Amino acid sequence: MAGNSDGEIRNPTEVHMSQMVLPCHANHRGQLSTGQLLKWIDTAACLSAERHAGCPCVTASMDDIYFEHTISVGQVVNLKTKVNRAFNSSMEVGIQVNSEDLCSGKEWKVCEAFATFVAQVQDKGKVKLHPLTPVTEEEKLEHSIAAERRRMRLVHTDIIKDLLVNCTLQDERSREGNMNGEVLAQTTRVESVELVLPPHANHQGNTFGGQIMAWMVNVATIAASRLCHTHPTLKVIEMFHFRGPSQVGDRLILKAIVNNTFKDSMEVGVCAEAFCHEMNVPRRHINSAFMTFMVLDEKNHPCVLPRIKPDEGDGQRRYREALARRKIRLDRKYVTSCKQSEVPLSVPWDPSNQIYLSYNNVSALKMLVSRADWVLASEINTVHLYTLEEDGYLSFRVEMRVSIDAREAFELLSDLSRRNQWDSTYQECQLLQQVNADDAIYHVISTMRSSQKRLQDFIILASRRQPCDVGDPYVVAFRSVTLPAYPPCKEYTRGETLCAGFCVWPEKENMTKISYYNQFTPGIVEYITTNIAGLSSDFYISFQSCERFLFENTRGKTSV
């Protein structure tokens, strides 16, 4: 870990790039073209990846990008990239893009992105990477959550398939009639060819990933323009996924078509295929992506778009898949992007958002774990109680070490149906839905009473994660969700859990560190802070019971 001239610690993979936006970089509006921005993003991210790998790297994918602001000619683009985490042969690179007005001195956020790069040496294939050691609180958080983002990337396609098969997708425009006209999807189709020349290649002779993405944006913009007959604005790119390389001399076929329109936005599907000059050689699928465009008026307000009439067969399939992607995109943005104060604690559980609720559940807990400013509030024998107060939220961390196998402790603590065997605040816990091997939803009846003197009940999502790498903990995260089949009833007061869970760290000589975290809402902070002593005693008694429960139910049964 290196330091700069100000003594500040800097990640050795961190790259800073500043580019002045010139007329040659701009579109018809005098704004930086998205294709050019993607080239700079890919270049800076690749430099970070290669600093860590020590060898050439290629772009494997680029996660969803939401563009928040445009950049004008004469302004400066400031990019900062760094490797968040290295896996076996791939690594996640975090990207931050800001723009700067040199005349006013103002800066603003343009977008952030996460790219996956693979280390690859020619004729030797993939390279096994050495792990990255995070140092700062921010780096530790990004390092931890990178595993969750990787998990989402791997299941994204399956989510779309499940949604199409198992859910009824509502077409919000089906009742509009033809007030804004209807456009045949076929009339928006674009097909273009590019010959890959040496200036388009990277230092390995492969077509530069940023160049391919720029060409894809170009044809997608043409398709969108054919629908609206004006110049659209690109707002969202949904995951570029590189499926294979292309080389100098290849011909790239780029295809785009409007898949669906949603009142004031449209989805354009775009793909890139490569072939060489030899005849009878099949085309190779290089990349595909989906882009959301809007048309803005002179006041920067979105305009209503005409409906699209899809072709039979593949056109209908693309139309329905666009509905599914939009639902997932809106659910994901709602669940993962909003501040705590802006989101209801209990988010509705739905097949389209289950992976993102699980991601948010685990990520929220990892954010608590990564904080460095915990304060030791009490210590009773081997049980330590820490507190953290910020923005009206009070969080607790209870920690102990036990001589029990970490995996066995993880399996026992993640089964909420057994928690009433050691936690006196749990009266009853029923498994409502086993979503998958890692996620389950429970109905919990607590022994605690509300201000209405009724027992409290909770609908809890429990999300489990095994270690992704050496040094990672086992994680069990809890948060409230709502299930339509289990609405609040008169017998109980429905409570909500903001963020809670366990982290279980294996240590030497069969020792295990167990930390329990709980974040309380602002409404009860004042009450809790006046009763820390009583709370410490309650936690101590509960964790003594927890230790006995673990010891009695593990195979080793080795006493501390």
DAZI-V203162 format. One record per backbone hydrogen bond with DSSP energy under -1.0 kcal/mol. NH is the residue of the N-H (numbers start at 0). CO is the residue of the C=O. E is the energy in kcal/mol with one decimal. If there is no record, write none. Layout:
# DAZI-V203162
NH CO E
NH CO E
This chain:
# DAZI-V203162
1 9 -1.4
3 7 -2.1
6 3 -1.9
9 1 -4.6
13 10 -2.1
14 80 -2.9
16 78 -2.5
18 76 -2.3
20 74 -2.7
24 21 -2.1
25 22 -1.3
26 30 -2.7
29 26 -1.9
31 70 -3.7
32 24 -2.5
36 32 -2.0
37 33 -2.4
38 34 -1.6
39 35 -1.9
40 36 -2.6
41 37 -2.6
42 38 -2.2
43 39 -2.5
44 40 -2.5
45 41 -2.2
46 42 -2.0
47 43 -1.8
48 44 -2.3
49 45 -2.6
50 46 -1.7
51 47 -1.6
52 48 -2.7
53 49 -2.4
57 117 -2.3
59 115 -3.3
60 115 -1.5
61 239 -2.4
62 113 -3.1
64 236 -2.5
66 234 -2.7
67 109 -3.2
72 29 -2.2
73 20 -2.7
74 71 -2.0
75 99 -2.6
76 18 -3.1
77 97 -3.2
78 16 -3.4
79 95 -2.3
80 14 -2.3
81 93 -1.7
83 91 -2.8
84 91 -1.2
86 89 -3.4
90 116 -2.1
91 84 -2.4
92 114 -3.2
93 81 -2.7
94 112 -2.8
95 79 -2.5
96 110 -2.5
97 77 -2.7
98 107 -2.6
99 75 -2.4
100 105 -2.7
104 100 -2.6
107 98 -1.9
109 96 -2.8
110 96 -1.5
112 94 -2.2
114 92 -2.5
115 60 -2.5
116 90 -2.4
117 57 -2.6
118 88 -2.1
119 55 -2.4
120 124 -2.2
123 120 -2.3
124 120 -1.3
126 118 -1.8
128 87 -3.8
139 135 -2.4
140 136 -2.0
141 137 -2.5
142 138 -2.6
143 139 -1.9
144 140 -2.7
145 141 -1.8
148 144 -2.2
149 145 -2.3
150 146 -1.6
151 147 -1.9
152 148 -2.2
153 149 -1.8
154 150 -1.0
158 154 -1.9
159 155 -1.6
160 156 -2.0
161 157 -2.6
162 158 -2.4
163 159 -2.1
164 160 -1.8
165 161 -3.0
166 162 -1.6
173 170 -1.8
175 172 -1.6
180 177 -1.4
182 306 -3.0
184 308 -2.6
186 183 -1.3
187 184 -1.9
188 185 -1.2
189 255 -2.8
191 253 -2.6
193 251 -2.1
195 249 -2.7
199 196 -2.0
200 197 -1.7
201 205 -3.0
204 201 -1.8
206 245 -3.0
207 199 -3.0
211 207 -1.9
212 208 -2.4
213 209 -2.1
214 210 -2.3
215 211 -2.2
216 212 -2.3
217 213 -1.9
218 214 -2.0
219 215 -2.1
220 216 -2.3
221 217 -1.7
222 218 -2.1
223 219 -2.3
224 220 -2.3
225 221 -1.8
227 223 -1.9
228 224 -2.6
232 293 -3.7
234 291 -2.8
235 291 -1.5
236 64 -2.3
237 289 -3.3
239 61 -1.7
240 287 -1.1
241 59 -2.2
242 285 -3.0
247 204 -1.3
248 195 -2.7
249 246 -2.4
250 274 -3.2
251 193 -3.2
252 272 -3.2
253 191 -3.3
254 270 -2.3
255 189 -2.2
256 268 -1.8
258 266 -2.5
259 266 -1.2
261 264 -3.8
263 261 -2.7
265 292 -2.0
266 259 -2.5
267 290 -3.0
268 256 -2.4
269 288 -2.4
270 254 -2.3
271 286 -2.9
272 252 -2.5
273 283 -2.7
274 250 -1.9
283 273 -3.1
285 271 -2.8
286 271 -1.5
288 269 -2.4
289 237 -1.1
290 267 -2.7
291 235 -2.8
292 265 -2.2
293 232 -2.4
296 300 -2.7
299 296 -2.1
302 294 -2.8
304 262 -4.1
306 180 -1.8
308 182 -3.1
314 311 -1.0
316 312 -2.0
317 313 -2.8
318 314 -2.1
319 315 -2.3
320 316 -2.6
321 317 -2.1
322 318 -1.3
323 319 -2.1
324 320 -2.8
325 321 -2.3
326 322 -2.1
327 323 -2.4
328 324 -2.9
329 325 -2.7
330 326 -2.5
331 327 -3.0
332 328 -2.4
333 329 -2.2
334 330 -2.7
335 331 -3.0
336 332 -1.6
341 338 -1.7
342 339 -1.3
348 481 -2.6
352 349 -1.4
356 352 -2.6
357 353 -2.2
358 354 -2.1
359 355 -2.8
360 356 -2.6
361 357 -2.4
362 358 -2.9
363 359 -2.4
364 360 -1.4
365 361 -2.4
366 362 -2.1
367 363 -1.5
368 364 -2.4
369 365 -2.0
370 367 -1.1
374 386 -2.6
376 384 -3.0
377 384 -1.6
379 382 -2.4
382 379 -2.4
383 398 -2.4
384 377 -2.6
385 396 -3.0
386 374 -2.6
387 394 -1.9
389 392 -2.5
392 389 -2.4
394 387 -3.0
395 517 -2.7
396 385 -2.3
397 515 -2.7
398 383 -2.4
399 513 -2.1
401 511 -2.7
403 401 -1.4
408 404 -2.2
409 405 -2.4
410 406 -2.3
411 407 -2.0
412 408 -2.7
413 409 -1.8
415 413 -1.1
417 414 -1.8
418 415 -1.7
420 417 -1.7
421 418 -2.0
422 418 -2.9
425 422 -1.7
426 444 -2.4
427 444 -1.9
429 442 -2.6
431 440 -2.7
432 440 -1.7
434 432 -1.1
435 438 -1.8
439 461 -2.0
440 432 -2.7
441 459 -2.8
442 429 -2.9
443 457 -2.8
444 427 -3.1
445 455 -3.1
446 424 -2.0
449 453 -2.9
452 449 -2.0
455 447 -2.1
456 492 -1.8
457 443 -2.6
459 441 -2.5
460 478 -3.3
461 439 -3.2
462 476 -2.6
463 437 -3.2
464 474 -2.6
471 468 -2.0
473 503 -2.9
474 464 -2.8
475 501 -2.5
476 462 -2.8
477 499 -3.3
478 460 -1.3
479 496 -2.2
480 458 -1.9
481 346 -1.4
485 482 -2.1
492 454 -2.4
494 456 -3.2
499 477 -1.7
500 516 -2.0
501 475 -2.4
502 514 -2.3
503 473 -2.7
504 512 -2.9
506 510 -3.0
510 507 -1.6
511 401 -2.7
512 504 -2.6
513 399 -2.9
514 502 -2.6
515 397 -3.0
516 500 -3.1
517 395 -1.9
518 498 -2.9
519 393 -3.2
523 520 -1.6
524 521 -1.0
527 523 -2.1
528 524 -2.6
530 527 -2.1
534 530 -2.3
535 531 -2.8
536 532 -1.8
537 533 -2.1
538 534 -2.7
539 535 -2.4
540 536 -2.4
541 537 -2.4
542 538 -2.7
543 539 -2.0
544 540 -2.0
545 541 -2.3
546 542 -2.4
547 543 -2.0
548 544 -2.5
549 545 -2.6
550 546 -2.5
551 547 -2.6
552 548 -1.1
